[in-house]
Structure formats: C-alpha cells, structure tokens
C-alpha cells in the first residue's frame, strides 16, 4: 500500500470487504505493508503532496469498526519482512487479549508469484505466519490485484487453496465489486 492510493476507488471495495468480515464483533488489525509513494511528475509541488498526505489518516478507519481497529504504519521491505511480521504479530497478540481479530494485509499487488517477488508482494510464508497466530474463527484477509489472465480470480483462488489447507484455514471465494474496482479482489482465510 502506498499513501498516494489511500481513498481511491479500490478502498471502497477493500473496506467493504473488511467490514463484512469483521461485523460488529471482530477487531481489525491492519497491516498495510506501507511503501514509499512513487511520484514521477517533475512538476509536482511538494507542498501539495505534503498537504494531501497529512489528510490521509489511517486512524480515521477506526470509525468503521466498533470492536476495535489497530494498524502498523511501518514501511515494508521484503528484505526486512521478518522484522515487519514480528511487529505485526505483537500487535495481533495485543489485540487478541480483548477481542477476536480480523487481520488485513494490503500489499501493493497481492500474493507473490512463484518467481519474481518483490516489495510489492505478500509471501506465502508470511501468510502462514499470520494464520498460525489466528484462533478458531479468526480471519486473515489478503489483497490481490488482477493479473493479465481473463480468469485471474479463479487462478488466484486455485493457487491459494493449498496454502489454506496447510494453514488449517478455510479459503473464501474472492470478494470483489466489478462496478467500482474490477482490478482487485480480496481473499479471506478463516481459521478452522
């Protein structure tokens, strides 16, 4: 996730999915896997960029979740993935002291392909780590961006199914909204 994308049309779908899974009873732990913005415009005024970034407040999302909301705003880098997910694990455990949790991981492009994974991806091993922390009924939601395949949602689901079995979770069908953001979907792993 990059701050520059906060509040775009994908967020309407993203947070509708998280609210559907959390309801009024689960606290949400958000791991945005935050990365630095990538502006390439030479004519951008830094004051304008800073203005909009100040108003992109991840804490404001707490209004959507009556059972609680916490987030980890650390920058994510693949080479420091273990550190990031250790900090996230501590946050999850802290929230689990008072509530059941829905954990939401929000990498730039989704789950890593077999080869060529980078900072923009979520690793299978990190999904396993989070699923190990979940208690029965708790959930992990992962963001997935479209690939170039026409049936990309089905392909992504098939690739995640073995990971769900290994993690002793049940994998949902993808949550998506073609009318608002047809290039994204979300998968939920529910601990069995």
TAUR-V925570 format. One record per helix or strand of 3 or more residues. SS is the DSSP state (h for helix, s for strand). FROM is the first residue (numbers start at 1). TO is the last residue. Records with the same first field share a line. If there is no record, write none. Layout:
# TAUR-V925570
SS=FROM-TO, FROM-TO
This chain:
# TAUR-V925570
h=3-5, 9-22, 46-54, 58-64, 78-96, 124-133, 152-166, 178-181
s=26-31, 69-72, 100-105, 139-145, 169-171, 184-191
